[in-house]
Amino acid sequence: VMFTRSPSDGSKGLFGELLFNAQGEDVVAGIRTPIKLEELKDQYPKLYAELEEIAHKVEEHYKDMQDMEFTIERGKLWILQTRTGKRTARASIKIAVDMVEEGLIDKETALLRIQPSHIDQILHPQFDPQAKKEAVLLAKGLNASPGAAVGMAIFDADKAEERGKAGDSVILVRPETTPEDVNGMVVSRGFLTQHGGGTSHAAVVARGWGKPCVAGCEDIKIDLARRLFTVGEYTVREGDWISIDGSTGEVFLGKIPLVEAVYEKETELIKALEWADEVRSLGVLANADNPEDASRARRFGAQGIGLCRTEHMFFDQEGEEVSRRANIVNMILRSEVAAPLLRQLEALEKALKANPDDEELKKEYEELKKEVDSNPDVKQYRESLENLLPLQRKDFLGIFKAMDGYPVIIRLIDPPMHEFLPPREELLVEVTELRAKGASGRELEEKEQLLRVVESLWETNPMLGLRGCRAGLMYPGLTEMQVQAIMEAAVEAWKQGVEVHPEIMIPLTSHINELEEEKRKLQQVAERVLEEKGAKDLKYKIGTMIEVPRAALTADEIARAAEFFSFGTNDLTQMTYGISRDDAEGKFLLNFVDRKLLPVNPFQVLDRDGVGKLMRMCVEAGRKTNPDLEIGICGEHG
């Protein structure tokens, strides 16, 4: 058996094995240990040269690397069969590029032979090849998310969170994951599940976060009660080290050294991506929520940031004296009293602008302003936002510098506020225990207030509740603080010679009135910053995400207040189908796909007939109102 090029790394030259005085089945079945093909060259150089010549001719004919079987009978070479050879991701890219340079295929053919998954694998950490060969293979599952990871096997999310925060490397091992496991998934290096497929919760989350995942590994038998899994003769207990390869689906015992991806050294990949740039019709931007990710994205060739999720900036970061989490929690707590007062003050300000000579309105405004300014909850609410301002500004400044010359699209805070607070059930237990102990004073009061706020924020379906642009409208000053941080960072970078293109994205718009009101407030902040900083020439854009079907259907109206649309295809799919991705995939969606009730999983492959039609209508209607409307996609399909 031989390959016309290495199936491992794609290097040109014969690669294979043979046995003397044997049949082909002996080689394939592993009954005897074969020798390397190079030994044929030493013993029978003429036959080897003939084999090279035939391999060259066959490759020229089929225009691809070949997997050939041959035999030698009484000194005569016979070719038994040939077929296109299987190869690794790295080999696929190198062979495609080399064949273009050799004149065998054109660039378009080469690009069609390189799958997106090949590039994904190349850009993730991999195991050291030699160490991997020597490692103990435990089992093989589905290669659900590429890359390699090494860590201690941990069997529940809370323990994973605890060990991960303590600095340990963790692999979360579960029968299957659910949204309740996210706290442990965040700190884990990778995931291993006994059940589930390519669209399971673990697989989707792993791909979204760029973490390795082996799913549907049915060979392992997990015992959660005893915190271990067995496979064959091996038992892996909690705390034992394992290594997983999400690119191949393999699970190994112990630690295997990792080799980090270095994009700059991937010469064939860089060349292939340059060819792709010559023929593509879509720009490619990256997701990045911090300066480090932005710098990495630029090295990988991204032409800007298409989605910067600002909610991630509200979680604590190492080395900072001010707690981000504590300030956002305090802001939410104080909002119970402060937010209604501030909204009332905003309404009076707006009315006074429309009726500047109304003396009664002036008096009412002054009295309320005095009350608001002296209110302790309002004071703490504002202080929390003031504390967060420099921290967010620092993050944005780093991102703008990393993306010098390219656009940075920043999504304002999107998730429901309760996600920043402790779980309701946990608080109920704590308050009940404190009351049972007869506790009183500040600790009990704080816990009771926190529980009261959490309960007031509780929603039957939070993903369709108080989030996105609605949060900006209900929590005065929150998104204004974010826009102030964005614009101050943009001005600072601009004055340092950085070419900045800030684009502010308002999420979850469903009605033109929401967008216009939010834009009005944010634009005032942006213009004030530019005027105060002497940077009126700095240009910025304000647009919105299209995630709600109504926004797509009324795009002609929405486009009046938006300079760009960006489709959030995962939420748009959820709302168009009327199903929750997190719930549906684990309960019925994959069953529907298996039974052909649905042609594909609509969260993996964009639904062109339904969601796609809605997107087309949206673009056409939006551009009728605003011909210069920019269009982007920032969903998490796949």
GIBELMO-V862423 format. One record per backbone hydrogen bond with DSSP energy under -1.0 kcal/mol. NH is the residue of the N-H (numbers start at 1). CO is the residue of the C=O. E is the energy in kcal/mol with one decimal. If there is no record, write none. Layout:
nh;co;e
NH;CO;E
NH;CO;E
//
This chain:
nh;co;e
2;68;-2.8
3;15;-3.6
4;66;-2.1
6;11;-2.6
10;6;-1.7
13;4;-1.2
15;3;-2.3
17;1;-2.2
18;35;-2.1
26;23;-1.1
28;24;-2.1
29;25;-2.9
35;18;-2.7
37;16;-1.9
39;36;-1.6
40;37;-1.4
42;38;-1.2
43;39;-2.1
44;40;-3.4
48;44;-2.2
49;45;-2.3
50;46;-2.1
51;47;-2.4
52;48;-2.3
53;49;-2.1
54;50;-2.4
55;51;-2.6
56;52;-2.1
57;53;-2.1
58;54;-2.9
59;55;-2.2
60;56;-2.2
61;57;-1.9
62;58;-2.7
63;59;-2.2
67;83;-3.6
68;2;-3.3
69;81;-2.4
71;78;-2.4
73;76;-2.7
76;73;-1.9
78;71;-3.0
80;69;-2.5
81;69;-1.4
83;67;-1.3
85;65;-2.0
88;7;-2.5
92;88;-2.5
93;89;-1.9
94;90;-2.2
95;91;-2.9
96;92;-2.0
97;93;-2.2
98;94;-3.0
99;95;-2.4
100;96;-1.2
101;97;-2.0
102;98;-1.7
103;100;-1.3
104;99;-2.3
105;99;-1.2
110;106;-2.0
111;107;-2.5
112;108;-1.9
113;109;-1.2
118;115;-1.1
119;115;-1.3
120;116;-2.2
121;117;-2.2
122;118;-1.9
123;119;-1.8
124;121;-1.3
126;259;-2.4
128;257;-2.5
132;128;-2.5
133;129;-1.7
134;130;-1.2
138;251;-3.0
139;251;-1.4
141;249;-3.3
142;215;-3.5
144;142;-1.9
144;213;-1.0
145;213;-1.6
148;125;-1.4
149;244;-2.2
151;242;-2.3
152;169;-2.9
153;240;-3.1
154;171;-2.4
160;156;-2.2
161;157;-2.6
162;158;-2.3
163;159;-2.8
164;160;-2.9
165;161;-2.4
166;162;-1.0
167;164;-1.5
168;163;-2.4
171;152;-2.8
172;190;-2.0
173;154;-3.2
174;192;-2.2
181;178;-2.4
182;179;-1.5
184;181;-1.0
185;181;-1.9
186;182;-2.3
189;170;-3.4
191;212;-1.8
192;172;-2.6
193;214;-2.4
194;174;-1.5
195;175;-3.0
200;197;-1.5
204;200;-2.6
205;201;-2.6
206;202;-2.4
207;203;-2.3
208;204;-2.2
209;205;-2.2
211;206;-2.7
213;145;-2.0
214;191;-2.4
215;142;-1.8
216;195;-1.2
217;193;-2.6
218;216;-1.7
220;217;-1.4
221;230;-2.5
223;228;-3.2
228;223;-1.6
229;236;-2.3
230;221;-2.0
231;234;-2.4
234;231;-2.3
236;229;-3.1
238;227;-1.9
239;153;-2.3
240;237;-2.5
242;151;-2.7
243;252;-2.2
244;149;-2.6
245;250;-2.8
246;147;-2.9
249;245;-2.6
251;139;-2.5
252;243;-3.4
253;136;-2.4
254;241;-2.6
259;126;-3.8
265;262;-1.6
266;263;-1.9
267;265;-1.9
270;266;-2.6
271;267;-2.2
272;268;-2.5
273;269;-2.6
274;270;-1.8
275;271;-1.9
276;272;-2.1
277;273;-1.9
278;274;-1.0
280;276;-2.2
286;304;-2.4
288;307;-1.7
294;290;-2.1
295;291;-2.5
296;292;-2.1
297;293;-2.5
298;294;-2.1
299;295;-2.1
300;296;-1.8
301;298;-1.6
302;297;-2.6
303;284;-2.4
305;407;-2.5
306;286;-2.1
307;286;-1.3
308;409;-1.5
310;411;-1.4
313;310;-1.6
314;311;-1.7
315;312;-1.1
320;317;-1.3
327;323;-1.5
328;324;-2.3
329;325;-2.4
330;326;-2.3
331;327;-2.3
332;328;-2.1
333;329;-2.5
334;330;-2.7
335;331;-1.2
336;333;-1.1
337;334;-1.1
338;334;-3.0
339;335;-1.2
341;337;-1.1
342;338;-2.7
343;339;-2.6
344;340;-2.2
345;341;-2.2
346;342;-2.4
347;343;-2.3
348;344;-1.9
349;345;-2.4
350;346;-2.4
351;347;-2.2
352;348;-2.6
353;349;-2.0
354;350;-1.4
355;351;-1.6
358;355;-1.7
359;357;-1.1
362;358;-2.0
363;359;-2.4
364;360;-2.3
365;361;-2.4
366;362;-2.7
367;363;-2.3
368;364;-2.1
369;365;-2.8
370;366;-2.0
371;367;-1.9
372;368;-3.0
373;369;-2.7
374;370;-1.3
379;375;-2.2
380;376;-2.2
381;377;-2.5
382;378;-2.7
383;379;-2.3
384;380;-2.4
385;381;-1.6
386;382;-2.4
387;383;-2.3
388;384;-1.6
389;385;-1.6
392;388;-2.4
393;389;-2.5
394;390;-2.0
395;391;-1.7
396;392;-2.6
397;393;-2.5
398;394;-1.9
399;395;-1.8
400;396;-2.8
401;397;-2.2
402;398;-2.0
403;399;-1.7
404;401;-1.2
405;499;-3.3
406;403;-3.0
408;501;-2.1
409;305;-2.8
410;503;-3.2
411;308;-2.0
412;505;-2.4
419;416;-1.6
420;417;-2.0
421;418;-1.6
427;423;-2.0
428;424;-2.5
429;425;-1.9
430;426;-2.1
431;427;-3.0
432;428;-2.4
433;429;-2.5
434;430;-2.2
435;431;-2.4
436;432;-2.4
437;433;-1.7
438;435;-1.3
439;434;-2.6
445;441;-2.1
446;442;-2.9
447;443;-2.2
448;444;-2.7
449;445;-2.5
450;446;-2.5
451;447;-2.6
452;448;-2.5
453;449;-2.4
454;450;-2.6
455;451;-2.7
456;452;-1.9
457;453;-1.6
464;461;-1.9
465;462;-1.6
467;465;-1.6
468;414;-2.2
469;507;-2.2
470;467;-1.5
471;468;-1.1
472;468;-1.1
473;469;-1.5
474;470;-1.7
475;471;-2.3
478;475;-2.0
481;477;-2.2
482;478;-1.6
483;479;-2.5
484;480;-2.5
485;481;-2.3
486;482;-2.5
487;483;-2.8
488;484;-2.6
489;485;-2.1
490;486;-2.4
491;487;-2.6
492;488;-2.3
493;489;-2.6
494;490;-2.6
495;491;-2.6
497;494;-1.5
498;493;-2.5
503;408;-2.4
504;541;-3.2
505;410;-3.2
506;543;-2.4
515;511;-1.7
516;512;-2.9
517;513;-2.2
518;514;-2.5
519;515;-3.0
520;516;-2.3
521;517;-1.7
522;518;-2.3
523;519;-3.0
524;520;-1.6
525;521;-1.7
526;522;-2.6
527;523;-2.8
528;524;-2.1
529;525;-2.4
530;526;-2.3
531;527;-2.2
532;528;-2.8
533;529;-2.4
535;530;-3.2
538;535;-1.8
541;502;-1.7
543;504;-2.8
544;564;-2.1
545;506;-2.1
546;566;-2.2
551;548;-1.0
552;548;-1.6
553;549;-2.4
554;550;-1.7
555;552;-1.1
557;554;-1.1
558;554;-2.3
559;555;-2.6
560;557;-1.6
561;558;-1.6
563;542;-2.5
565;630;-2.9
566;544;-1.6
567;632;-2.9
568;546;-1.4
569;567;-1.2
572;568;-2.5
573;569;-2.1
574;570;-2.2
575;571;-2.6
576;572;-1.9
577;573;-2.6
578;574;-1.7
579;574;-1.5
584;580;-3.4
585;581;-2.0
588;584;-2.2
589;584;-2.8
592;588;-2.3
593;589;-1.8
594;590;-2.5
595;591;-2.2
596;593;-1.4
597;592;-2.4
598;592;-1.4
604;601;-2.0
605;601;-2.5
608;606;-1.0
612;607;-3.5
614;610;-2.0
615;611;-2.3
616;612;-2.4
617;613;-2.5
618;614;-2.2
619;615;-2.5
620;616;-2.6
621;617;-2.6
622;618;-2.8
623;619;-2.4
625;621;-1.3
626;622;-2.7
629;626;-2.1
630;563;-1.7
632;565;-1.7
634;567;-2.9
638;603;-1.1
//
